[in-house]
């Protein structure tokens, strides 16, 4: 019964898919160029999709389907992936590609598959990683090498910045504001800063650089 | 070169004209009612005008005195003076007096009758929490208030409000007096006089309320204008945005709790952003919400970068 209910939900969702699902996330295809030219902040072409784990065969099937999709499409999108379960009960699908477009297309495929199976509401966020380009002969500030993230909240369909500072769960609000301001015209962004929730200890180290 | 933030602000001018019309029309109606009734409104108006003019004339001294700001010399605060001088040199502005308030609360204001005799005051708390670029943004904002003659504008706008207020008082006491006279005179005038006084009171009350709200609307709009002015002066709107967030404590309101931990609460996903909740509060406040100002500043930054 639950299965059929989920299927119905999934069906309902997929009907709306083209209209309102994740159009905003593709704004990143132009915004990342702006970040590069104006801030010298370049995409590492790595992203993490954070999904709330569900116990049950149907969810496991869905994840297997996602993995199958990523395996088959890996040559086409030039991506590789790792699945990581974190301490907070979330499943991370970590993606690494050759370009922002690649990881966007791959992540959209993942999101579509999960939404079609009725687990849309389990999807929390897609997180994209950026790093400052440092020319070899410039003396660099240590903070400049810290990664800076753009978090896409699947429920609010908006981006917000997240720049962690070191390991002690602090953040660089000034860098976050600068980052957001540069692409505010190009992406749907979260104007309510009280929901710029951080995500500490993301498993990006499980991917190659 | 006609980016949004550089354009001449015709919207501001239009809004000013409309505001003054909204303020003036009920005022004139009110005067008409008074004249019709033959009430001696001249003494009241004279008193109100004298008060308004002296309020404007002494505004800088009153503000400095009531805030406890002390005008400081270059020797006392060389860095602050240097910072102001850099902005005014780049933008070819006259140098204002600089004052410091010994207070932990981060704040700043500008006052003065003319561009040349103006004062920019900052608290010690402000200098403590802001770095020099952010402080530059705040001072740019205050200098813009001076350049836009905002003290004069707000004082003029207050004129109507204050006059209406005095007339309301006068109308009230006049009402008591008039009632007494009616009793003395007796006869048919009695009821009519009371009704007219009630109308007069009502008009005065409405005038006062409307002008009160309009002054606040003007004031909020001038804040946006000063933010834009600061962005033009410093070329770094994001620094003012940072400063605003620090001053308002929004920096602390950027959450530290993990998205995965708050996801279960789920409530925050449903509440629409910028919903009607704040509208009433906005109507009565002199400053627009920090979030809106920060948003506009970020948009300016985006178009300048």
HADDOCK unambig.tbl for C-alpha pairs under 7 A between the chains (distance, minus, plus):
assign (segid A and resid 38 and name CA) (segid B and resid 305 and name CA) 6.83 0.50 0.50
assign (segid A and resid 155 and name CA) (segid B and resid 269 and name CA) 6.79 0.50 0.50
assign (segid A and resid 156 and name CA) (segid B and resid 269 and name CA) 6.58 0.50 0.50
assign (segid A and resid 174 and name CA) (segid B and resid 242 and name CA) 6.33 0.50 0.50
assign (segid A and resid 178 and name CA) (segid B and resid 238 and name CA) 6.42 0.50 0.50
assign (segid A and resid 181 and name CA) (segid B and resid 298 and name CA) 4.53 0.50 0.50
assign (segid A and resid 181 and name CA) (segid B and resid 299 and name CA) 6.35 0.50 0.50
assign (segid A and resid 181 and name CA) (segid B and resid 301 and name CA) 6.06 0.50 0.50
assign (segid A and resid 181 and name CA) (segid B and resid 302 and name CA) 5.43 0.50 0.50
assign (segid A and resid 182 and name CA) (segid B and resid 301 and name CA) 6.78 0.50 0.50
assign (segid A and resid 182 and name CA) (segid B and resid 302 and name CA) 4.71 0.50 0.50
assign (segid A and resid 183 and name CA) (segid B and resid 302 and name CA) 6.57 0.50 0.50
assign (segid A and resid 184 and name CA) (segid B and resid 299 and name CA) 6.39 0.50 0.50
assign (segid A and resid 184 and name CA) (segid B and resid 302 and name CA) 6.54 0.50 0.50
assign (segid A and resid 185 and name CA) (segid B and resid 299 and name CA) 6.86 0.50 0.50
assign (segid A and resid 185 and name CA) (segid B and resid 302 and name CA) 6.73 0.50 0.50
assign (segid A and resid 191 and name CA) (segid B and resid 295 and name CA) 6.86 0.50 0.50
assign (segid A and resid 192 and name CA) (segid B and resid 273 and name CA) 6.57 0.50 0.50
assign (segid A and resid 193 and name CA) (segid B and resid 254 and name CA) 5.75 0.50 0.50
assign (segid A and resid 194 and name CA) (segid B and resid 253 and name CA) 5.86 0.50 0.50
assign (segid A and resid 194 and name CA) (segid B and resid 254 and name CA) 5.11 0.50 0.50
assign (segid A and resid 194 and name CA) (segid B and resid 255 and name CA) 5.99 0.50 0.50
assign (segid A and resid 195 and name CA) (segid B and resid 255 and name CA) 6.83 0.50 0.50
assign (segid A and resid 196 and name CA) (segid B and resid 254 and name CA) 6.26 0.50 0.50
assign (segid A and resid 196 and name CA) (segid B and resid 255 and name CA) 6.35 0.50 0.50
assign (segid A and resid 197 and name CA) (segid B and resid 255 and name CA) 5.56 0.50 0.50
assign (segid A and resid 197 and name CA) (segid B and resid 256 and name CA) 6.55 0.50 0.50
assign (segid A and resid 197 and name CA) (segid B and resid 257 and name CA) 6.21 0.50 0.50
assign (segid A and resid 197 and name CA) (segid B and resid 258 and name CA) 5.70 0.50 0.50
assign (segid A and resid 197 and name CA) (segid B and resid 259 and name CA) 4.89 0.50 0.50
assign (segid A and resid 198 and name CA) (segid B and resid 256 and name CA) 6.21 0.50 0.50
assign (segid A and resid 198 and name CA) (segid B and resid 257 and name CA) 6.48 0.50 0.50
assign (segid A and resid 198 and name CA) (segid B and resid 258 and name CA) 5.07 0.50 0.50
assign (segid A and resid 198 and name CA) (segid B and resid 259 and name CA) 5.89 0.50 0.50
assign (segid A and resid 199 and name CA) (segid B and resid 258 and name CA) 5.07 0.50 0.50
assign (segid A and resid 199 and name CA) (segid B and resid 259 and name CA) 5.86 0.50 0.50
assign (segid A and resid 200 and name CA) (segid B and resid 258 and name CA) 6.57 0.50 0.50
